[in-house]
């Protein structure tokens, strides 16, 4: 080992440790690695930032914009409509949701596909009374499996395909991944239908736990003549109750005012519809002299032509996370009454007003129907209710899928390189107003782009210094006498384990040259080894940090760090058992 190789190994080791430590975000770690190889002289300042114009980086950015376009066009509504008849059949629902997210992930960014299906899965769990922990890990894993099936399904496929082009002059095509990837995806989805039984689900909600019962949160009270509430405004009445009770409706004779403004005055004889937990309601009634009504409140009592009630999930990027309903001033600023809040399929025991929102929380909100959609989007809330399945949007759906199909056709036919075809498609989506320009920039996951742009030069240094060759020799030394098939399995499993610890894109960048060198040392075809890297890099199922999809469902599902290997390890065994023979069948040594 010479000095350059030692330096390259040192930088790689520190980078790996920082990725695993996760103290700094992966894009920051990648930039530090890039600066290290540049300042140490392992790469030139001129070459240091060429990774940011690498075709794989440009293609990933374009695919993210196209994913947003398909989302805007209503593609997920079609999927929701197809799985709607499975209501009440938990195993079939999990299978259908996992299959749907896998299909979407074949042509969309897998994190984007998961974000689209996450509220659907939460809604189904909430509606049918089973814990979200049963379905969300399968959903995350399904998004990774679907990405294996096409060139654009996941960035590691693009990275491996374009590395092959650098080595041989020909990249893997759009559907070259499909035979192996589809077989793995089918086997994986079949396992995930029942794999949730391996998870410890005790205490995480269940069929006996109903997230929202209106009568547990909302009650009616009459305002007697002698009550302190008589003549007070809604705001004053809520202050008397120490802001632990919210007036969500006032009934005066035959008139019903829902979501009343703070200045609305309460009169003797009015019936108030109050939201609060049992203790807060009792305290408010004792303080103000109200009298409880005998009839329970029904859901219909909270809605009208102008006022609606909606259930929504707190998305992972919502700025509600970590804040309380009181600090957010949901009523005064956004015109929303928070009626109820549940977490991991179970009602929150603490007072709702004091609870800190978390990703995956399900909330029930009351507010003006015409403003609800915009307000939910502003707050980062995803509605769980059934939506109008693409009604009024068929033209956008046809146009967007048509543009996408043309881009795929141009790529398959070889008329345009993949990055040019998909950038052109992304621009077409903007020009046709399917995606607004600001939305296009928002759709791009910039940390991923920075990671890719920074890691390509780092990967190049590992190869150019000969460090990749030393790693390849180590693999061959360990597997000496096993034969090429076993070496292929070792490369696949090693890539899987590395991807469980660091970002899958970084794994593909580092492992692709090692795989090629291993194949050259063995004197066999490099394609099966590159396929093994592409598969292994996207099969990060053992930890929540292995992939963004895994992290995305951790809070909504209430999972612990150790839960992932319970279902992920058997799944990786299934994948290895299917992948190796399929790779050898489609891509012989």
C-alpha distance (Angstrom), angle and dihedral (degrees) to the residues before:
residue distance angle dihedral
X1 . . .
X2 3.81 . .
X3 3.81 128.4 .
X4 3.82 95.9 -93.7
X5 3.80 91.7 50.7
X6 3.80 91.5 48.5
X7 3.79 90.2 50.3
X8 3.81 91.6 47.6
X9 3.82 90.9 49.8
X10 3.80 90.5 48.4
X11 3.80 92.9 52.4
X12 3.82 90.7 44.6
X13 3.81 91.9 50.0
X14 3.81 93.4 49.5
X15 3.82 90.4 46.0
X16 3.79 90.7 50.9
X17 3.82 91.9 49.6
X18 3.81 91.2 49.2
X19 3.80 91.2 49.5
X20 3.81 90.9 52.0
X21 3.83 93.7 42.2
X22 3.82 89.1 54.9
X23 3.80 91.7 -163.1
X24 3.80 88.2 130.6
X25 3.77 124.7 37.1
X26 3.82 115.6 -95.8
X27 3.81 94.4 -112.0
X28 3.82 90.7 55.3
X29 3.82 90.2 49.1
X30 3.82 90.0 50.0
X31 3.81 91.3 51.6
X32 3.81 90.4 49.7
X33 3.80 89.2 52.4
X34 3.81 90.5 49.2
X35 3.80 91.5 50.5
X36 3.81 90.2 47.6
X37 3.82 94.7 54.3
X38 3.81 90.3 44.2
X39 3.80 98.5 47.0
X40 3.81 90.8 44.1
X41 3.80 90.4 55.7
X42 3.82 95.7 -116.2
X43 3.80 88.7 123.2
X44 3.79 131.0 19.2
X45 3.82 124.3 -109.4
X46 3.82 87.4 -118.3
X47 3.82 92.5 57.4
X48 3.80 96.4 38.0
X49 3.79 96.6 89.2
X50 3.79 100.7 32.5
X51 3.80 87.8 101.4
X52 3.79 89.9 74.1
X53 3.81 90.6 66.4
X54 3.80 93.9 43.8
X55 3.84 110.8 130.7
X56 3.83 90.7 -121.6
X57 3.82 91.3 57.3
X58 3.81 92.4 48.2
X59 3.81 91.9 46.7
X60 3.82 93.1 50.1
X61 3.82 90.3 52.1
X62 3.82 91.3 49.0
X63 3.82 92.8 47.9
X64 3.82 90.3 52.5
X65 3.81 90.0 54.8
X66 3.81 90.9 47.0
X67 3.81 89.6 50.4
X68 3.79 89.9 56.2
X69 3.81 89.9 48.1
X70 3.80 92.5 53.4
X71 3.79 89.0 47.2
X72 3.80 91.5 51.7
X73 3.79 91.0 48.0
X74 3.80 91.3 58.2
X75 3.80 102.5 -109.4
X76 3.80 91.8 145.2
X77 3.82 90.6 54.2
X78 3.78 88.4 62.7
X79 3.80 89.9 52.1
X80 3.81 91.8 48.7
X81 3.78 90.4 51.2
X82 3.81 91.1 52.8
X83 3.82 95.1 53.0
X84 3.84 96.0 39.7
X85 3.86 94.5 94.6
X86 3.83 90.5 63.5
X87 3.80 93.0 74.5
X88 3.79 112.0 145.5
X89 3.83 96.6 15.9
X90 3.78 102.8 103.4
X91 3.81 100.6 -174.3
X92 3.80 92.7 45.9
X93 3.80 90.5 46.2
X94 3.80 91.3 53.6
X95 3.81 90.1 47.7
X96 3.81 92.7 48.0
X97 3.81 94.3 46.0
X98 3.79 92.2 47.3
X99 3.80 91.8 47.5
X100 3.80 91.0 47.7
X101 3.80 94.2 51.5
X102 3.81 90.0 46.0
X103 3.81 91.3 53.6
X104 3.81 91.7 46.9
X105 3.81 90.4 47.9
X106 3.79 90.3 55.9
X107 3.79 90.0 71.2
X108 3.81 103.6 17.5
X109 3.76 135.8 54.7
X110 3.81 104.0 -78.6
X111 3.81 93.7 -131.9
X112 3.81 89.4 50.9
X113 3.80 91.2 49.4
X114 3.81 90.4 49.9
X115 3.82 91.5 48.9
X116 3.80 88.8 53.9
X117 3.81 94.4 49.5
X118 3.82 97.4 38.6
X119 3.83 95.9 81.5
X120 3.81 89.5 45.2
X121 3.81 91.3 54.8
X122 3.81 92.4 44.8
X123 3.78 91.1 48.6
X124 3.80 92.0 50.8
X125 3.81 92.2 48.3
X126 3.81 91.1 46.4
X127 3.81 92.6 46.4
X128 3.81 96.6 47.0
X129 3.80 96.9 38.8
X130 3.79 103.1 -116.9
X131 3.80 127.0 126.3
X132 3.83 116.3 -93.7
X133 3.82 87.4 -133.0
X134 3.81 88.0 76.3
X135 3.80 94.1 63.2
X136 3.81 112.4 19.9
X137 3.81 99.9 73.0
X138 3.80 89.6 49.1
X139 3.81 88.0 49.9
X140 3.82 92.4 52.5
X141 3.79 92.6 46.6
X142 3.81 90.2 46.9
X143 3.80 90.4 56.4
X144 3.81 89.2 56.7
X145 3.80 93.4 46.5
X146 3.80 92.4 51.8
X147 3.78 91.2 53.4
X148 3.82 90.1 62.7
X149 3.79 93.3 69.1
X150 3.83 104.8 69.6
X151 3.77 140.8 30.7
X152 3.81 92.4 -108.4
X153 3.80 96.8 38.0
X154 3.79 93.3 96.3
X155 3.83 134.9 0.3
X156 3.85 94.7 -114.9
X157 3.82 88.8 64.3
X158 3.80 90.2 54.2
X159 3.79 91.9 45.9
X160 3.81 92.7 51.2
X161 3.81 93.0 43.1
X162 3.78 94.0 52.3
X163 3.81 92.5 43.4
X164 3.80 86.8 56.4
X165 3.81 88.0 52.8
X166 3.81 90.2 53.6
X167 3.80 90.0 51.5
X168 3.81 101.9 39.6
X169 3.79 106.4 13.6
X170 3.83 92.1 -113.6
X171 3.79 126.2 86.4
X172 3.78 126.2 -151.1
X173 3.81 109.2 -90.9
X174 3.80 130.2 -120.8
X175 3.81 94.7 -89.3
X176 3.80 101.4 25.4
X177 3.81 86.9 103.0
X178 3.80 93.5 51.0
X179 3.84 104.1 86.2
X180 3.79 94.2 52.1
X181 3.81 96.1 31.5
X182 3.80 94.9 48.8
X183 3.81 92.3 50.1
X184 3.80 90.5 50.8
X185 3.82 92.1 45.3
X186 3.82 92.2 51.0
X187 3.79 92.5 48.7
X188 3.81 90.9 45.0
X189 3.79 95.1 49.8
X190 3.82 90.1 47.8
X191 3.81 88.9 54.1
X192 3.82 93.5 45.2
X193 3.81 91.7 55.3
X194 3.80 87.3 74.1
X195 3.81 102.5 13.8
X196 3.81 92.4 94.1
X197 3.82 87.1 74.8
X198 3.82 87.3 74.3
X199 3.82 90.7 64.4
X200 3.82 123.3 91.3
X201 3.82 99.7 -117.5
X202 3.80 99.2 168.6
X203 3.79 112.3 126.4
X204 3.81 94.1 12.3
X205 3.77 98.7 102.5
X206 3.75 126.6 -87.3
X207 3.74 147.3 -176.1
X208 3.79 92.6 -54.5
X209 3.77 92.0 54.0
X210 3.79 114.4 86.5
X211 3.78 110.6 -166.5
X212 3.77 97.9 -148.4
X213 3.79 130.4 24.5
X214 3.78 108.2 171.9
X215 3.81 93.1 -148.6
X216 3.82 90.3 59.0
X217 3.81 91.9 59.5
X218 3.79 108.2 24.9
X219 3.80 131.6 49.6
X220 3.81 139.8 165.6
X221 3.79 125.2 -117.4
X222 3.81 131.5 -176.7
X223 3.83 121.2 -133.0
X224 3.86 108.6 -132.2
X225 3.82 120.9 -156.7
X226 3.79 91.6 -106.6
X227 3.82 95.0 48.3
X228 3.80 119.6 117.7
X229 3.80 86.4 -132.4
X230 3.81 92.9 65.7
X231 3.81 107.4 104.1
X232 3.81 94.0 6.1
X233 3.78 123.9 120.4
X234 3.79 120.5 -115.7
X235 3.80 89.3 -107.2
X236 3.82 92.2 51.6
X237 3.79 91.6 47.8
X238 3.79 92.1 51.7
X239 3.82 89.5 48.9
X240 3.81 88.7 54.5
X241 3.81 86.7 55.1
X242 3.83 89.8 50.0
X243 3.82 90.1 -112.9
X244 3.81 90.1 -72.3
X245 3.81 92.4 113.9
X246 3.81 127.1 53.6
X247 3.80 126.0 -155.1
X248 3.80 103.6 -134.6
X249 3.79 97.0 170.8
X250 3.80 144.8 8.8
X251 3.81 124.1 -153.4
X252 3.82 115.2 -161.8
X253 3.80 113.7 178.3
X254 3.83 101.9 -54.3
X255 3.80 95.4 -20.5
X256 3.80 120.0 98.6
X257 3.82 121.8 -165.8
X258 3.80 113.8 -169.3
X259 3.81 124.6 -163.3
X260 3.82 90.0 7.9
X261 3.79 120.4 -156.8
X262 3.79 119.2 -106.5
X263 3.81 92.0 -108.9
X264 3.85 92.8 54.8
X265 3.83 108.4 119.6
X266 3.80 122.6 -131.3
X267 3.81 118.2 -138.7
X268 3.78 133.4 -161.0
X269 3.77 110.7 -88.7
X270 3.80 94.0 29.0
X271 3.77 119.5 132.5
X272 3.80 111.4 -134.0
X273 3.79 123.4 -154.4
X274 3.80 104.4 -147.2
X275 3.80 131.4 -168.6
X276 3.77 120.8 -154.0
X277 3.79 141.9 101.4
X278 3.79 118.9 -79.0
X279 3.81 95.0 -97.6
X280 3.81 94.0 48.2
X281 3.81 92.3 46.5
X282 3.81 92.1 50.5
X283 3.81 90.9 48.9
X284 3.83 91.8 48.5
X285 3.79 92.8 49.0
X286 3.82 91.9 48.8
X287 3.83 91.3 47.5
X288 3.82 98.0 46.3
X289 3.79 101.0 32.7
X290 3.80 94.8 -120.4
X291 3.79 120.1 157.3
X292 3.81 121.7 -132.7
X293 3.80 115.8 -119.1
X294 3.80 118.0 -129.0
X295 3.82 100.3 -132.9
X296 3.83 119.2 78.0
X297 3.79 119.4 -122.1
X298 3.81 116.3 -104.5
X299 3.79 125.6 -150.7
X300 3.82 89.9 -111.5
X301 3.82 90.1 60.3
X302 3.81 89.3 68.0
X303 3.81 98.3 53.1
X304 3.79 138.2 64.1
X305 3.79 138.5 159.2
X306 3.83 90.2 -74.9
X307 3.81 101.7 30.2
X308 3.78 123.0 61.0
X309 3.78 137.7 -176.6
X310 3.79 118.7 -141.4
X311 3.78 135.8 179.1
X312 3.79 115.8 -140.8
X313 3.79 139.9 171.1
X314 3.80 124.6 -127.1
X315 3.81 104.6 -117.0
X316 3.83 121.2 -138.2
X317 3.82 91.2 -107.9
X318 3.82 96.4 45.6
X319 3.78 114.4 128.1
X320 3.82 88.8 -142.2
X321 3.81 88.5 78.5
X322 3.79 111.2 113.3
X323 3.81 93.3 11.3
X324 3.80 130.1 101.7
X325 3.82 127.0 -126.5
X326 3.80 89.4 -114.4
X327 3.81 93.9 52.1
X328 3.81 90.6 47.6
X329 3.83 91.4 52.2
X330 3.79 89.3 -144.0
X331 3.77 93.2 178.2
X332 3.78 102.3 44.6
X333 3.82 97.1 38.4
X334 3.81 103.1 31.2
X335 3.81 103.7 21.0
X336 3.81 92.2 -122.5
X337 3.79 130.0 135.4
X338 3.79 113.8 -152.5
X339 3.80 104.2 -139.9
X340 3.79 101.0 174.2
X341 3.79 143.8 -9.8
X342 3.80 130.4 -156.8
X343 3.79 131.9 -176.4
X344 3.81 125.9 -155.2
X345 3.79 90.3 -8.4
X346 3.81 95.7 -51.6
X347 3.81 132.1 99.0
X348 3.79 113.6 -105.1
X349 3.79 111.9 -106.8
X350 3.79 96.3 -153.9
X351 3.79 122.4 76.5
X352 3.77 108.4 -74.2
X353 3.80 93.8 -134.6
X354 3.81 91.5 58.2
X355 3.83 96.8 43.3
X356 3.80 120.1 111.7
X357 3.79 111.5 -131.7
X358 3.81 116.3 -118.8
X359 3.79 133.0 -170.0
X360 3.80 110.1 -83.3
X361 3.82 96.0 24.2
X362 3.79 112.4 144.0
X363 3.81 115.0 -139.0
X364 3.77 133.4 -171.8
X365 3.80 111.8 -144.9
X366 3.79 134.9 -175.0
X367 3.79 121.9 -155.7
X368 3.80 147.0 115.5
X369 3.78 109.4 -39.1
X370 3.80 95.0 -142.5
X371 3.83 92.5 55.2
X372 3.80 98.0 38.5
X373 3.81 100.0 92.1
X374 3.81 94.1 48.9
X375 3.80 93.0 44.4
X376 3.80 92.8 50.1
X377 3.81 90.4 50.5
X378 3.81 91.0 49.6
X379 3.80 91.9 52.3
X380 3.81 94.4 43.7
X381 3.79 95.0 -112.9
X382 3.82 122.3 147.5
X383 3.83 114.9 -148.3
X384 3.79 115.2 -124.3
X385 3.78 97.4 -164.7
X386 3.77 121.5 102.4
X387 3.78 109.1 -85.9
X388 3.76 133.1 -149.5
X389 3.78 96.9 -85.8
X390 3.74 100.8 -125.3
X391 3.82 95.0 -54.7
X392 3.77 109.3 165.9
X393 3.82 91.8 16.0
X394 3.82 106.1 79.8
X395 3.81 91.7 111.1
X396 3.81 91.9 55.8
X397 3.79 91.2 46.3
X398 3.80 93.0 50.6
X399 3.80 92.4 44.2
X400 3.81 95.0 48.2
X401 3.80 94.8 45.7
X402 3.81 89.0 45.9
X403 3.82 92.4 54.2
X404 3.79 90.1 46.1
X405 3.81 92.3 49.0
X406 3.82 91.5 50.3
X407 3.81 90.3 52.7
X408 3.81 90.4 51.5
X409 3.83 91.2 47.1
X410 3.81 92.0 50.5
X411 3.79 89.7 50.8
X412 3.81 95.6 47.1
X413 3.81 92.7 46.9
X414 3.79 91.8 50.2
X415 3.81 93.0 -123.5
X416 3.82 90.7 125.3
X417 3.80 134.0 16.0
X418 3.79 112.9 -106.7
X419 3.82 95.4 -107.5
X420 3.82 93.4 50.2
X421 3.82 93.1 46.3
X422 3.79 94.0 50.4
X423 3.79 95.8 42.0
X424 3.82 87.3 52.8
X425 3.81 89.5 49.8
X426 3.81 91.3 49.8
X427 3.80 90.6 51.0
X428 3.82 89.6 48.8
X429 3.82 89.7 53.6
X430 3.80 89.3 54.4
X431 3.82 94.2 45.8
X432 3.81 91.2 51.1
X433 3.82 89.8 49.3
X434 3.79 93.9 -120.1
X435 3.79 85.2 123.7
X436 3.78 121.7 25.9
X437 3.83 116.1 -134.5
X438 3.81 92.4 -112.2
X439 3.78 89.9 48.8
X440 3.79 90.8 52.5
X441 3.81 91.5 57.8
X442 3.81 91.2 43.6
X443 3.82 90.8 51.5
X444 3.81 92.8 59.4
X445 3.81 113.0 93.0
X446 3.80 95.8 -137.0
X447 3.83 96.6 -171.9
X448 3.82 88.3 59.0
X449 3.81 90.9 48.4
X450 3.82 90.8 50.4
X451 3.80 90.8 46.8
X452 3.80 92.4 52.3
X453 3.80 94.4 43.4
X454 3.79 92.0 50.3
X455 3.80 98.3 41.8
X456 3.82 98.2 51.6
X457 3.84 92.6 70.3
X458 3.82 89.8 43.1
X459 3.80 89.9 52.9
X460 3.79 89.1 47.8
X461 3.81 90.5 54.9
X462 3.82 91.6 50.6
X463 3.80 87.7 54.9
X464 3.83 100.0 39.3
X465 3.82 94.6 49.6
X466 3.80 91.9 51.8
X467 3.81 93.5 -113.9
X468 3.82 90.4 122.3
X469 3.81 89.1 54.4
X470 3.81 91.4 53.5
X471 3.82 90.6 51.5
X472 3.81 89.9 48.4
X473 3.81 90.3 50.9
X474 3.81 89.7 51.1
X475 3.80 90.8 53.4
X476 3.80 90.8 50.0
X477 3.81 91.3 47.2
X478 3.81 91.9 53.0
X479 3.81 91.6 46.4
X480 3.80 96.8 41.8
X481 3.79 111.3 147.6
X482 3.82 93.8 12.2
X483 3.80 97.4 102.3
X484 3.81 131.3 -123.9
X485 3.81 95.1 -73.6
X486 3.79 92.0 58.2
X487 3.79 90.8 46.1
X488 3.81 88.0 53.7
X489 3.81 89.3 52.6
X490 3.81 90.8 49.0
X491 3.83 91.3 51.9
X492 3.82 90.2 49.1
X493 3.82 94.9 48.3
X494 3.81 93.5 42.4
X495 3.80 90.2 52.3
X496 3.81 90.2 49.3
X497 3.80 92.8 52.7
X498 3.80 93.6 45.6
X499 3.80 90.0 49.5
X500 3.81 89.6 52.7
X501 3.80 88.8 60.6
X502 3.81 104.0 36.3
X503 3.79 136.7 26.1
X504 3.82 113.8 -63.1
X505 3.80 92.8 -130.6
X506 3.79 92.0 54.2
X507 3.80 89.0 47.3
X508 3.82 91.9 54.8
X509 3.81 92.3 47.5
X510 3.81 92.2 51.5
X511 3.82 98.9 39.4
X512 3.82 101.1 43.9
X513 3.84 95.7 73.5
X514 3.81 90.8 42.8
X515 3.81 90.2 53.5
X516 3.79 92.2 50.6
X517 3.81 92.4 49.3
X518 3.83 90.5 49.0
X519 3.81 89.9 53.4
X520 3.80 91.3 47.7
X521 3.81 91.5 50.9
X522 3.81 88.9 51.1
X523 3.80 92.5 44.6
X524 3.81 93.9 -126.6
X525 3.80 137.7 121.4
X526 3.84 112.3 -68.6
X527 3.82 94.9 -149.0
X528 3.83 97.5 82.0
X529 3.80 90.2 50.6
X530 3.81 92.2 49.3
X531 3.81 88.8 49.3
X532 3.81 89.1 51.3
X533 3.81 89.5 53.6
X534 3.81 92.3 48.3
X535 3.81 91.2 50.8
X536 3.79 96.4 41.6
X537 3.81 94.0 48.1
X538 3.81 91.0 56.3
X539 3.81 95.7 44.4
X540 3.79 99.4 80.4
X541 3.81 99.6 146.1
X542 3.81 104.5 137.7
X543 3.81 101.1 74.8
X544 3.82 139.2 27.9
X545 3.81 89.8 -125.0
X546 3.80 95.0 57.5
X547 3.79 93.4 82.3
X548 3.81 138.0 5.1
X549 3.81 90.6 -119.2
X550 3.81 90.2 60.9
X551 3.79 91.7 49.2
X552 3.80 91.7 46.5
X553 3.82 93.8 64.5
X554 3.81 98.3 38.3
X555 3.83 97.3 93.3
X556 3.81 98.6 33.7
X557 3.81 90.0 50.5
X558 3.79 94.7 41.4
X559 3.81 90.5 -128.4
X560 3.78 126.2 167.2
X561 3.80 123.2 -139.3
X562 3.81 90.2 -106.4
X563 3.82 94.1 52.3
X564 3.80 93.7 75.5
X565 3.80 98.0 66.6
X566 3.82 90.8 50.9
X567 3.78 90.8 69.9
X568 3.81 98.2 15.9
X569 3.81 98.8 58.5
X570 3.83 95.8 54.2
X571 3.80 88.2 44.4
X572 3.81 91.4 53.6
X573 3.81 89.4 49.9
X574 3.82 89.6 52.3
X575 3.81 90.5 48.2
X576 3.81 93.5 49.3
X577 3.81 90.6 48.6
X578 3.81 91.2 52.3
X579 3.82 99.4 34.9
X580 3.81 101.3 55.7
X581 3.84 97.7 53.6
X582 3.80 91.7 40.5
X583 3.82 92.1 50.4
X584 3.81 90.8 49.4
X585 3.81 90.7 47.6
X586 3.81 95.7 50.0
X587 3.82 99.2 29.4
X588 3.81 108.2 30.4
X589 3.78 120.5 -158.3
